[in-house]
């Protein structure tokens, strides 16, 4: 088989490889963003709980966060 007649297969293979690389890139990007959002949310919640003035306030804040999580639609799931 000559190099010219083999060219469509080479191009198809290159396009396929580029497609896989692009898919992998965006999958990694999505995973990184999801992780970053989860860490930011957790840090925000921990800071909110740390502002509690006593045990009753802490329990109230924890209950509020639990209630919010139960009624929150997570776009990352």
C-alpha positions as CSV (number, residue, x, y, z in Angstrom):
1,X,0.0,0.0,0.0
2,X,1.4,3.4,-1.0
3,X,1.8,6.3,1.4
4,X,-0.8,8.3,-0.6
5,X,-3.4,5.5,-0.5
6,X,-2.8,5.1,3.2
7,X,-3.3,8.8,3.9
8,X,-7.1,8.6,4.7
9,X,-6.4,6.0,7.4
10,X,-3.6,8.1,8.9
11,X,-5.8,11.2,9.0
12,X,-8.7,9.2,10.5
13,X,-6.3,7.8,13.2
14,X,-5.0,11.4,13.9
15,X,-8.6,12.7,14.2
16,X,-9.6,9.8,16.5
17,X,-6.5,10.4,18.7
18,X,-7.3,14.1,18.9
19,X,-10.8,13.3,19.8
20,X,-9.7,11.1,22.7
21,X,-7.2,13.7,23.9
22,X,-9.9,16.4,23.8
23,X,-12.4,14.1,25.7
24,X,-9.7,13.3,28.3
25,X,-8.9,17.0,28.7
26,X,-12.5,18.1,29.3
27,X,-13.1,15.1,31.6
28,X,-10.1,16.1,33.7
29,X,-11.2,19.8,33.6
30,X,-14.7,18.8,34.8
31,X,-13.3,16.7,37.6
32,X,-10.9,19.5,38.7
33,X,-13.8,22.0,38.8
34,X,-16.0,19.7,40.7
35,X,-13.3,19.1,43.3
36,X,-12.6,22.8,43.6
37,X,-16.3,23.6,44.1
38,X,-16.6,20.9,46.7
39,X,-13.5,22.1,48.6
40,X,-14.7,25.7,48.5
41,X,-18.2,24.7,49.8
42,X,-16.7,22.7,52.6
43,X,-14.3,25.5,53.6
44,X,-17.3,27.9,53.6
45,X,-19.3,25.6,55.8
46,X,-16.5,25.0,58.2
47,X,-15.9,28.8,58.6
48,X,-19.6,29.3,59.1
49,X,-19.7,26.6,61.9
50,X,-16.5,28.0,63.4
51,X,-18.4,31.3,64.0
52,X,-20.7,29.6,66.5
53,X,-20.8,31.3,69.9
54,X,-21.9,28.2,71.9
55,X,-23.0,24.6,71.5
56,X,-26.6,25.5,70.9
57,X,-25.6,27.9,68.1
58,X,-23.3,25.2,66.6
59,X,-26.2,22.7,66.7
60,X,-28.5,25.2,65.1
61,X,-26.0,25.9,62.3
62,X,-25.4,22.2,61.7
63,X,-29.1,21.6,61.4
64,X,-29.4,24.5,59.0
65,X,-26.6,23.2,56.8
66,X,-28.1,19.7,56.8
67,X,-31.5,21.1,55.9
68,X,-30.0,23.1,53.1
69,X,-28.1,20.1,51.7
70,X,-31.3,18.0,51.6
71,X,-33.1,20.6,49.6
72,X,-30.2,21.6,47.3
73,X,-29.9,20.2,43.8
74,X,-26.3,19.5,43.1
75,X,-25.3,20.1,39.5
76,X,-22.1,18.1,40.0
77,X,-23.9,14.8,40.6
